[in-house]
Amino acid sequence: MSLSEQQLLELKTDIVVDAIGEVCPHTLNLALDGLKKAKSGEIVVEITDHSIATKTIPAAVKMNKYGEFLGVAKKNGNYHIFIRKA
């Protein structure tokens, strides 16, 4: 699934994780906590200003098969990282 930034931002999200001001590995831990709370098929979005999280979170999700990384959208200077829980 390849979605544009606009399509990502229009998705209905079930859980929003605010990680603004946090750095790795805390951004990853917050994303994983959000995924633990989500039900299968729900969409979790982490909002962060830490650009490295846009690499570490998708890699961890894929490696550990937590879900499907849907993409990253940038809005108002922050990164929105979208994941659908497996």
GINORRA-V432967 format. One record per run of one state. SS is the DSSP state (H for helix, E for strand, C for the rest). FROM is the first residue (numbers start at 1). LEN is the number of residues. If there is no record, write none. Layout:
# GINORRA-V432967
SS/FROM/LEN ; SS/FROM/LEN
This chain:
# GINORRA-V432967
C/1/4 ; H/5/6 ; C/11/4 ; E/15/4 ; C/19/7 ; H/26/12 ; C/38/5 ; E/43/6 ; C/49/4 ; H/53/12 ; C/65/2 ; E/67/9 ; C/76/2 ; E/78/8 ; C/86/1
